[in-house]
Amino acid sequence: MNFSKKDWKKYIYFTFLSIMAALGNMGVVYTINRIIGDYFTAAAVLPRTYLMLFAGSLVLFIVCRWMVALGIIKFTQQLLYTTRITVLKMVLGSPFTVLVKNRNRVFAALTNDTNNIVNASVSVVDVLTNTIVILICFAYMGTLSWKLLLCMLGLMLFTLGIYYLCVKRAGHFFRLALAKNDVFIKYLNEILAGFKEISIAPVKGAEISGKHIHKAIGDGALLNQKAQISFLNNRIIGQVAFYVFIGLIMLGLGGVFAVERAVVVKFVFLILYIWSPIETVILLVPNLLQAKASIGRVNELERLITGKETVIAEALPIAPFEGLQLGNIGFRYLSETDGAAAIPFRIGPIDLQIKAGEVIFISGGNGSGKTTFINILVGLIAQDEGVIKANGHAVLPAHMESYRSLFAPVFSDFHLFDEFYGMPDLDVEKAARYLELFEIDHKVTIEEGKLLNINISTGQRKRLALIYAMLEKKPILVLDEFAADQDPHFKKKFYKEILGVMKQEGFTVIAITHDDHYYQYADRLYKMDAGLLSEVKAIGHDLLLN
């Protein structure tokens, strides 16, 4: 992710205000130091002059600091919104297979990483403000005694060398801790997704928690602890170094360099004052390191889910829909966890023609490749070989968005949206008729484009998902074992009556099904076996059993 010019302008504005606030701050310190000097030299103290200088510096500091703080509050909230929208756009534009592999990282990017980046945006301004104060103090200290300043800078360089090594080590621990957070999110989602099974067998939840989540949380906490201890050591080293230097000035360095007592007091006062900005910078560096790690993770996520060259979408001439032709379609899949000697899963070559208005059933055992084939058909997975044609036109990568618009699927692991997204002209009368046809009109209602009372059984939710798909008015309905969750009465009605209604309304239906008693209601029947699709010429119960 990159910051826009507008963001950099904001930072320049905040920097300017920070500089003004720092000048006001130093004006207060300078006034106090002048008064101290006057007391030591017995010079006449000018109350009115010092009062005006002190008041003016204080007002400048308060006004500029308040404006910076107010601007940062607004900016960080806008940055949080922008960052999350940026990640969300990356997600919505990513390929299906890539997103599935990186789902946990996406969740972490939208929550943990974006918060780290936003928090660091505040820290950047604070670090900048305090750095300016430190530099101004150094300049003032140089006018008092450049020899003492050089001694102090030498000591600081030594401590900064140690600090750099600790920071590098801490940054490594932070990156490892973020990776452990990904593991935590992964198994937390597994518990939430499988809570029904865990409720039946609590030992599963306990084992996931004990085997993965506790370890991820513990390891992450330990890594963060190591990182924070590194910074704690830095703070202690810095404090000791400053106190040692103050002691050296008071006990001997002032005399060695023939520095006047009044100058020594001013110098010590500045050292005590400057420690607070230095400590603030040291404390905020961990936030910046965490943000750096998070920005790297977001950029890596962006590379993963948008790594391929962007293709400019082109329309495919598919209206009205006439048919699909699949020629020599093939696909091979090898899991990332499989060894080099593993045999990849393969489907194809597959040749298939689908005509508009047909009802096609696909049967086959578990692991035969039915779902993978459906995912290729609807454009979620790209085939490795072969060509798909829609209305006689070859479907190219630039056509995928247009091609996918042909399909309204109801997957076996479907998700039911509670609003009719993408349907601004919802046909409410047709929706009511479908609810009655699917026998859920007494349980579900539609108001203002929203589905109400959808806490119903899985089978009824699946009926609602099919109604949703039909209301999208797309030419091809793809059903993955739709009837598997239906009771015998509605299953019979679906095959004998509802499929006929779909044909009458012009839908092409492609359904994965194991209900061999109803195969006669298909125009064509195919069987998937070991990745190969073959047509069953005669649709009969006995033939299919053989």
C-alpha positions as CSV (number, residue, x, y, z in Angstrom):
1,M,0.0,0.0,0.0
2,N,1.2,3.5,-0.8
3,F,0.3,6.9,0.7
4,S,-1.3,9.4,-1.6
5,K,-0.1,12.9,-2.3
6,K,-3.0,14.2,-0.1
7,D,-1.7,12.1,2.8
8,W,1.8,13.5,2.4
9,K,0.4,17.1,2.3
10,K,-1.3,16.3,5.6
11,Y,2.0,15.2,7.1
12,I,3.7,18.3,5.9
13,Y,0.9,20.4,7.5
14,F,1.3,18.4,10.7
15,T,5.1,18.8,10.6
16,F,4.8,22.6,10.2
17,L,2.5,22.8,13.2
18,S,4.8,20.5,15.2
19,I,7.7,22.7,14.4
20,M,5.8,25.7,15.7
21,A,4.7,23.8,18.8
22,A,8.4,22.8,19.3
23,L,9.5,26.5,19.0
24,G,6.9,27.5,21.5
25,N,8.1,24.7,23.8
26,M,11.7,25.8,23.5
27,G,10.6,29.4,24.0
28,V,9.4,28.4,27.5
29,V,12.6,26.5,28.2
30,Y,14.7,29.4,26.9
31,T,12.8,31.9,29.2
32,I,13.4,29.7,32.2
33,N,17.1,29.3,31.4
34,R,17.5,33.1,30.9
35,I,15.9,33.7,34.4
36,I,18.3,31.1,35.9
37,G,21.3,32.8,34.2
38,D,20.2,36.2,35.5
39,Y,19.9,34.9,39.0
40,F,23.5,33.4,38.9
41,T,25.0,36.5,37.4
42,A,23.0,38.8,39.6
43,A,21.8,40.6,36.5
44,A,18.5,42.5,36.7
45,V,15.5,40.3,36.0
46,L,13.0,41.8,33.5
47,P,9.7,40.5,34.7
48,R,7.6,42.1,32.0
49,T,9.8,41.0,29.1
50,Y,10.2,37.5,30.4
51,L,6.4,37.3,31.2
52,M,5.5,38.3,27.6
53,L,8.1,35.8,26.2
54,F,6.9,33.1,28.4
55,A,3.2,33.7,27.8
56,G,3.7,34.1,24.0
57,S,5.7,30.8,23.8
58,L,3.1,29.0,25.9
59,V,0.2,30.2,23.8
60,L,2.1,29.2,20.6
61,F,2.8,25.7,22.0
62,I,-0.8,25.1,23.2
63,V,-2.5,26.3,20.1
64,C,-0.2,24.5,17.6
65,R,-0.2,21.3,19.7
66,W,-4.0,21.4,19.9
67,M,-4.3,21.9,16.2
68,V,-2.0,19.0,15.5
69,A,-3.9,16.7,17.9
70,L,-7.2,17.6,16.4
71,G,-5.9,17.2,12.9
72,I,-4.4,13.8,13.7
73,I,-7.7,12.5,15.3
74,K,-9.6,13.3,12.0
75,F,-6.7,12.1,9.8
76,T,-6.3,8.8,11.6
77,Q,-10.0,7.9,11.4
78,Q,-10.0,8.8,7.7
79,L,-6.8,6.7,7.3
80,L,-8.4,3.7,9.1
81,Y,-11.4,4.0,6.7
82,T,-9.2,4.3,3.6
83,T,-6.8,1.5,4.6
84,R,-9.7,-0.9,5.2
85,I,-11.5,0.1,2.0
86,T,-8.2,-0.4,0.1
87,V,-7.8,-4.0,1.5
88,L,-11.5,-4.7,0.9
89,K,-11.1,-3.6,-2.8
90,M,-8.1,-5.9,-3.1
91,V,-10.2,-8.7,-1.7
92,L,-13.2,-8.1,-4.0
93,G,-10.9,-7.9,-7.0
94,S,-8.9,-11.1,-6.2
95,P,-9.2,-14.5,-7.8
96,F,-11.4,-17.0,-5.9
97,T,-8.6,-19.6,-5.4
98,V,-6.1,-17.1,-4.2
99,L,-8.5,-15.6,-1.7
100,V,-9.5,-19.0,-0.3
101,K,-5.8,-19.7,0.4
102,N,-5.2,-16.3,2.1
103,R,-8.5,-15.9,4.0
104,N,-6.9,-15.7,7.4
105,R,-4.3,-13.2,6.3
106,V,-7.1,-11.0,4.8
107,F,-8.9,-11.0,8.2
108,A,-5.7,-10.1,10.0
109,A,-5.0,-7.3,7.5
110,L,-8.5,-5.8,8.0
111,T,-8.1,-5.8,11.8
112,N,-4.7,-6.1,13.4
113,D,-2.5,-4.7,10.5
114,T,-4.7,-1.7,9.7
115,N,-4.8,-0.8,13.4
116,N,-1.0,-1.0,13.6
117,I,-0.7,1.3,10.6
118,V,-3.2,3.9,11.9
119,N,-1.6,3.9,15.4
120,A,1.8,4.5,13.8
121,S,0.5,7.4,11.8
122,V,-0.1,9.2,15.1
123,S,3.3,8.1,16.4
124,V,5.0,9.5,13.3
125,V,3.9,13.0,14.2
126,D,4.8,12.6,17.8
127,V,8.3,11.3,16.9
128,L,8.7,14.2,14.5
129,T,7.7,16.8,17.0
130,N,9.9,15.4,19.7
131,T,12.8,15.0,17.3
132,I,12.5,18.7,16.4
133,V,12.5,19.6,20.1
134,I,15.6,17.5,20.6
135,L,17.5,19.1,17.6
136,I,16.6,22.6,18.8
137,C,17.8,21.7,22.3
138,F,21.1,20.4,20.8
139,A,21.5,23.7,18.9
140,Y,20.9,25.7,22.1
141,M,23.2,23.5,24.1
142,G,25.9,24.0,21.5
143,T,25.7,27.7,22.1
144,L,26.2,27.1,25.8
145,S,29.2,24.7,25.5
146,W,30.1,22.9,22.3
147,K,32.6,20.7,24.3
148,L,29.9,19.4,26.7
149,L,27.6,18.9,23.7
150,L,30.2,16.8,21.9
151,C,30.7,14.7,25.0
152,M,27.0,14.1,25.2
153,L,26.6,13.3,21.5
154,G,29.5,10.8,21.8
155,L,27.7,9.1,24.7
156,M,24.5,9.1,22.7
157,L,26.1,7.6,19.6
158,F,27.4,4.7,21.8
159,T,23.9,4.1,23.3
160,L,22.3,4.4,19.8
161,G,24.6,1.7,18.5
162,I,23.4,-0.6,21.2
163,Y,19.8,0.6,20.6
164,Y,20.0,-0.2,16.8
165,L,21.0,-3.8,17.5
166,C,18.1,-4.2,20.0
167,V,15.7,-2.6,17.6
168,K,16.7,-4.9,14.8
169,R,16.2,-7.9,17.1
170,A,12.9,-6.6,18.3
171,G,11.6,-6.1,14.7
172,H,12.3,-9.7,14.0
173,F,10.3,-10.7,17.0
174,F,7.4,-8.5,16.0
175,R,7.3,-10.1,12.5
176,L,7.2,-13.6,14.1
177,A,4.5,-12.5,16.5
178,L,2.3,-11.3,13.7
179,A,2.7,-14.7,12.0
180,K,1.6,-16.4,15.2
181,N,-1.5,-14.1,15.2
182,D,-2.4,-15.5,11.7
183,V,-2.3,-19.0,13.2
184,F,-4.5,-17.9,16.1
185,I,-7.1,-16.4,13.6
186,K,-7.0,-19.5,11.5
187,Y,-7.9,-21.9,14.3
188,L,-10.3,-19.4,15.9
189,N,-12.2,-19.4,12.6
190,E,-12.1,-23.2,12.6
191,I,-13.8,-23.3,16.0
192,L,-16.5,-20.8,14.9
193,A,-17.1,-22.6,11.6
194,G,-17.3,-26.0,13.2
195,F,-19.0,-25.1,16.5
196,K,-22.0,-27.4,15.7
197,E,-19.6,-30.4,15.6
198,I,-17.7,-29.1,18.6
199,S,-21.0,-28.8,20.6
200,I,-21.6,-32.5,19.9
201,A,-18.0,-33.5,20.7
202,P,-16.4,-30.8,23.0
203,V,-13.2,-32.8,23.0
204,K,-12.6,-31.5,19.4
205,G,-12.7,-27.9,20.6
206,A,-10.5,-28.6,23.6
207,E,-8.0,-30.3,21.3
208,I,-7.9,-27.5,18.8
209,S,-7.6,-25.0,21.6
210,G,-4.9,-26.9,23.4
211,K,-2.9,-28.0,20.4
212,H,-3.0,-24.9,18.3
213,I,-4.7,-21.8,19.8
214,H,-3.0,-21.9,23.2
215,K,0.4,-22.4,21.5
216,A,-0.2,-19.6,19.0
217,I,-1.3,-17.2,21.8
218,G,1.6,-18.3,24.1
219,D,4.2,-18.1,21.4
220,G,2.9,-14.7,20.2
221,A,2.9,-13.3,23.7
222,L,6.4,-14.6,24.3
223,L,7.7,-13.0,21.0
224,N,6.0,-9.7,21.8
225,Q,7.5,-9.9,25.3
226,K,11.0,-10.5,24.0
227,A,10.6,-7.5,21.7
228,Q,9.3,-5.3,24.5
229,I,12.1,-6.4,26.8
230,S,14.6,-5.3,24.1
231,F,13.0,-1.8,24.2
232,L,13.0,-1.8,28.0
233,N,16.7,-2.6,28.1
234,N,17.2,0.3,25.7
235,R,15.3,2.7,28.0
236,I,17.3,1.6,31.0
237,I,20.6,1.9,29.1
238,G,19.6,5.4,27.9
239,Q,18.6,6.5,31.4
240,V,21.8,5.2,33.0
241,A,23.8,6.9,30.3
242,F,22.1,10.3,30.9
243,Y,22.4,10.1,34.7
244,V,26.1,9.1,34.4
245,F,26.7,12.1,32.1
246,I,24.9,14.5,34.5
247,G,27.1,13.1,37.3
248,L,30.2,13.6,35.2
249,I,29.3,17.2,34.4
250,M,28.5,18.1,38.0
251,L,31.6,16.3,39.4
252,G,34.3,17.2,36.9
253,L,33.6,17.8,33.2
254,G,32.6,21.4,33.9
255,G,35.9,22.1,35.6
256,V,37.9,20.2,33.0
257,F,36.5,22.3,30.1
258,A,36.4,25.5,32.3
259,V,32.7,25.9,31.9
260,E,31.1,28.5,34.1
261,R,28.8,27.3,36.9
262,A,25.8,29.1,35.5
263,V,26.3,27.3,32.1
264,V,26.7,24.0,33.9
265,V,23.4,24.5,35.6
266,K,21.7,25.5,32.4
267,F,23.2,22.5,30.6
268,V,22.0,20.1,33.3
269,F,18.6,21.6,33.2
270,L,18.4,21.1,29.4
271,I,19.6,17.5,29.8
272,L,16.8,16.8,32.3
273,Y,14.3,18.5,30.0
274,I,15.5,16.8,26.8
275,W,15.2,13.3,28.4
276,S,11.4,13.3,28.1
277,P,11.3,13.9,24.3
278,I,14.1,11.3,23.8
279,E,12.2,8.8,25.9
280,T,9.0,9.5,24.0
281,V,10.8,8.8,20.7
282,I,12.2,5.6,22.2
283,L,8.8,4.4,23.4
284,L,7.1,5.2,20.1
285,V,9.6,3.3,17.9
286,P,8.0,-0.1,18.7
287,N,4.7,1.2,17.2
288,L,6.6,2.3,14.0
289,L,8.3,-1.1,13.8
290,Q,5.0,-2.9,14.2
291,A,3.5,-0.7,11.5
292,K,6.4,-1.4,9.2
293,A,5.9,-5.1,9.6
294,S,2.1,-4.6,9.0
295,I,2.7,-2.5,5.9
296,G,5.0,-5.2,4.6
297,R,2.3,-7.9,5.3
298,V,-0.4,-5.8,3.5
299,N,1.9,-5.2,0.5
300,E,2.7,-9.0,0.4
301,L,-1.0,-9.7,0.6
302,E,-1.6,-7.3,-2.3
303,R,1.1,-9.0,-4.3
304,L,-0.4,-12.4,-3.6
305,I,-4.0,-11.6,-4.5
306,T,-3.3,-9.2,-7.3
307,G,0.0,-10.6,-8.5
308,K,-1.1,-11.4,-12.0
309,E,-1.2,-8.6,-14.6
310,T,-4.5,-6.8,-14.5
311,V,-6.8,-7.7,-17.4
312,I,-9.1,-5.0,-18.8
313,A,-12.6,-6.4,-18.7
314,E,-14.4,-6.8,-22.0
315,A,-18.0,-7.6,-22.7
316,L,-19.0,-11.0,-24.1
317,P,-22.0,-11.0,-26.5
318,I,-24.2,-13.4,-24.5
319,A,-27.6,-11.9,-24.8
320,P,-29.8,-13.7,-25.4
321,F,-28.1,-16.8,-24.1
322,E,-28.0,-19.7,-26.6
323,G,-25.6,-22.2,-25.3
324,L,-22.1,-23.2,-24.0
325,Q,-19.5,-25.4,-25.6
326,L,-16.7,-26.9,-23.5
327,G,-13.9,-28.3,-25.6
328,N,-11.1,-30.5,-24.3
329,I,-11.3,-28.9,-20.8
330,G,-8.6,-30.1,-18.4
331,F,-7.4,-29.2,-14.9
332,R,-4.7,-30.5,-12.6
333,Y,-4.4,-29.7,-8.9
334,L,-1.4,-30.4,-6.7
335,S,-1.7,-29.3,-3.0
336,E,1.1,-27.2,-1.6
337,T,1.5,-29.8,1.1
338,D,1.9,-32.6,-1.4
339,G,5.4,-33.9,-2.0
340,A,7.2,-33.7,-5.4
341,A,6.4,-37.3,-6.0
342,A,2.7,-36.9,-5.4
343,I,0.3,-37.6,-8.3
344,P,-1.8,-34.4,-9.0
345,F,-5.6,-34.6,-9.0
346,R,-6.9,-34.2,-12.6
347,I,-10.1,-33.8,-14.4
348,G,-10.7,-34.0,-18.1
349,P,-10.4,-33.9,-21.0
350,I,-14.1,-32.9,-21.0
351,D,-16.2,-32.1,-23.9
352,L,-19.7,-30.8,-23.3
353,Q,-22.4,-28.8,-25.0
354,I,-25.2,-27.1,-23.1
355,K,-28.2,-25.7,-24.9
356,A,-30.4,-22.9,-23.5
357,G,-33.4,-24.2,-21.6
358,E,-31.9,-27.7,-20.9
359,V,-32.0,-29.5,-17.6
360,I,-28.7,-31.4,-17.1
361,F,-28.0,-33.7,-14.2
362,I,-24.5,-34.7,-13.2
363,S,-23.9,-37.7,-10.9
364,G,-20.8,-39.3,-9.4
365,G,-19.2,-40.4,-6.2
366,N,-17.3,-38.4,-3.7
367,G,-13.9,-37.2,-5.0
368,S,-14.9,-37.8,-8.6
369,G,-14.4,-34.1,-9.5
370,K,-18.0,-32.9,-9.7
371,T,-17.5,-29.8,-7.6
372,T,-14.2,-28.9,-9.3
373,F,-15.8,-29.2,-12.7
374,I,-18.7,-26.9,-11.5
375,N,-16.2,-24.3,-10.3
376,I,-14.5,-24.4,-13.7
377,L,-17.8,-24.1,-15.4
378,V,-18.9,-21.0,-13.5
379,G,-15.5,-19.4,-13.9
380,L,-14.2,-19.6,-10.3
381,I,-11.3,-21.8,-11.4
382,A,-9.4,-21.3,-14.7
383,Q,-8.9,-24.5,-16.7
384,D,-5.4,-25.5,-17.5
385,E,-6.3,-26.5,-21.1
386,G,-9.1,-26.4,-23.5
387,V,-11.6,-23.7,-24.4
388,I,-15.0,-22.6,-23.2
389,K,-17.3,-20.9,-25.7
390,A,-20.5,-18.9,-24.9
391,N,-22.8,-18.4,-27.8
392,G,-20.0,-19.5,-30.1
393,H,-17.5,-17.0,-28.7
394,A,-14.3,-18.1,-27.0
395,V,-14.2,-17.0,-23.4
396,L,-10.9,-15.2,-22.8
397,P,-9.5,-13.9,-19.4
398,A,-10.9,-10.4,-20.3
399,H,-14.4,-11.9,-20.6
400,M,-14.5,-13.6,-17.3
401,E,-16.6,-11.0,-15.5
402,S,-19.1,-11.0,-18.3
403,Y,-19.1,-14.8,-18.5
404,R,-19.7,-15.3,-14.8
405,S,-22.8,-13.1,-15.1
406,L,-24.5,-16.0,-16.9
407,F,-24.6,-18.1,-13.7
408,A,-26.7,-18.0,-10.5
409,P,-25.3,-20.9,-8.4
410,V,-26.5,-22.5,-5.2
411,F,-23.4,-24.3,-3.9
412,S,-23.5,-27.1,-1.3
413,D,-21.8,-24.7,1.2
414,F,-23.9,-21.8,0.0
415,H,-24.1,-18.5,1.8
416,L,-27.6,-16.8,2.2
417,F,-27.5,-13.0,1.9
418,D,-30.2,-11.3,3.9
419,E,-30.6,-8.5,1.3
420,F,-31.1,-8.7,-2.4
421,Y,-27.8,-7.2,-3.5
422,G,-27.3,-6.5,-7.1
423,M,-31.1,-6.5,-7.7
424,P,-32.3,-2.8,-7.7
425,D,-35.5,-3.7,-9.6
426,L,-36.6,-6.7,-7.4
427,D,-39.8,-8.3,-8.7
428,V,-41.6,-8.4,-5.3
429,E,-44.7,-10.2,-6.8
430,K,-42.5,-12.9,-8.3
431,A,-40.6,-13.3,-5.1
432,A,-43.9,-13.8,-3.2
433,R,-45.0,-16.4,-5.8
434,Y,-41.7,-18.2,-5.4
435,L,-42.0,-18.2,-1.6
436,E,-45.4,-19.9,-2.0
437,L,-44.1,-22.4,-4.6
438,F,-41.2,-23.3,-2.3
439,E,-43.6,-23.6,0.7
440,I,-41.8,-21.1,3.0
441,D,-44.2,-18.2,2.5
442,H,-45.5,-18.8,6.1
443,K,-42.0,-18.4,7.6
444,V,-40.1,-15.9,5.5
445,T,-41.2,-12.4,4.4
446,I,-39.6,-9.7,2.2
447,E,-39.7,-6.1,3.3
448,E,-37.8,-3.2,1.6
449,G,-35.5,-5.5,-0.3
450,K,-34.6,-7.5,2.8
451,L,-35.3,-11.1,3.9
452,L,-36.8,-11.3,7.3
453,N,-37.0,-14.4,9.6
454,I,-34.3,-16.4,7.9
455,N,-33.4,-18.4,11.1
456,I,-35.0,-21.5,9.5
457,S,-33.8,-25.1,8.8
458,T,-30.9,-25.7,6.5
459,G,-33.1,-27.2,3.8
460,Q,-35.5,-24.2,3.9
461,R,-32.5,-21.8,3.8
462,K,-31.3,-23.7,0.7
463,R,-34.8,-23.2,-0.9
464,L,-34.5,-19.5,0.0
465,A,-31.0,-19.4,-1.7
466,L,-32.5,-20.9,-4.8
467,I,-35.3,-18.3,-4.8
468,Y,-32.6,-15.7,-4.5
469,A,-30.8,-17.2,-7.5
470,M,-33.9,-17.3,-9.6
471,L,-34.8,-13.7,-8.8
472,E,-31.4,-12.6,-10.2
473,K,-32.8,-13.5,-13.7
474,K,-29.6,-15.1,-14.9
475,P,-30.0,-17.7,-17.6
476,I,-28.1,-20.6,-16.0
477,L,-28.9,-22.0,-12.5
478,V,-26.2,-24.3,-11.1
479,L,-27.3,-26.5,-8.2
480,D,-24.8,-28.5,-6.1
481,E,-26.8,-31.3,-4.4
482,F,-29.7,-28.9,-3.8
483,A,-32.2,-31.7,-2.9
484,A,-29.8,-33.4,-0.5
485,D,-31.1,-31.3,2.5
486,Q,-34.8,-31.5,1.5
487,D,-37.5,-33.6,3.1
488,P,-39.0,-36.4,0.9
489,H,-42.2,-34.4,0.2
490,F,-40.4,-31.3,-1.1
491,K,-37.7,-33.3,-2.9
492,K,-40.5,-34.9,-4.9
493,K,-42.1,-31.6,-5.6
494,F,-38.8,-30.1,-6.7
495,Y,-38.1,-32.7,-9.3
496,K,-41.7,-33.1,-10.6
497,E,-43.0,-29.5,-10.4
498,I,-40.3,-26.9,-9.7
499,L,-37.9,-28.0,-12.4
500,G,-40.8,-27.7,-14.9
501,V,-41.4,-24.1,-13.7
502,M,-37.7,-23.3,-14.2
503,K,-37.9,-24.6,-17.8
504,Q,-41.0,-22.6,-18.5
505,E,-39.4,-19.4,-17.2
506,G,-36.4,-20.0,-19.6
507,F,-33.8,-21.2,-17.1
508,T,-31.0,-23.6,-18.1
509,V,-30.4,-25.9,-15.1
510,I,-27.2,-27.8,-14.3
511,A,-27.6,-29.9,-11.2
512,I,-25.3,-32.2,-9.3
513,T,-27.5,-34.9,-7.8
514,H,-27.5,-38.4,-6.4
515,D,-31.3,-38.8,-6.5
516,D,-31.4,-41.6,-9.1
517,H,-35.2,-42.1,-8.7
518,Y,-35.6,-38.7,-10.4
519,Y,-33.1,-38.9,-13.2
520,Q,-35.9,-39.2,-15.7
521,Y,-36.7,-35.5,-15.2
522,A,-33.4,-34.4,-16.8
523,D,-33.0,-33.8,-20.5
524,R,-29.5,-35.2,-20.3
525,L,-27.7,-37.1,-17.6
526,Y,-23.9,-37.2,-17.2
527,K,-21.7,-39.2,-14.8
528,M,-18.4,-38.0,-13.4
529,D,-15.9,-40.7,-12.5
530,A,-12.2,-40.2,-11.8
531,G,-12.3,-36.7,-13.3
532,L,-13.9,-37.9,-16.6
533,L,-17.4,-36.8,-17.6
534,S,-19.5,-39.2,-19.7
535,E,-23.1,-39.1,-20.9
536,V,-25.5,-41.7,-19.8
537,K,-27.4,-42.4,-23.1
538,A,-30.5,-44.1,-21.5
539,I,-31.8,-42.6,-18.3
540,G,-33.0,-45.6,-16.3
541,H,-32.8,-46.6,-12.7
542,D,-31.4,-50.1,-13.4
543,L,-28.8,-48.9,-15.9
544,L,-27.4,-46.4,-13.4
545,L,-27.2,-48.9,-10.6
546,N,-25.1,-51.1,-13.0
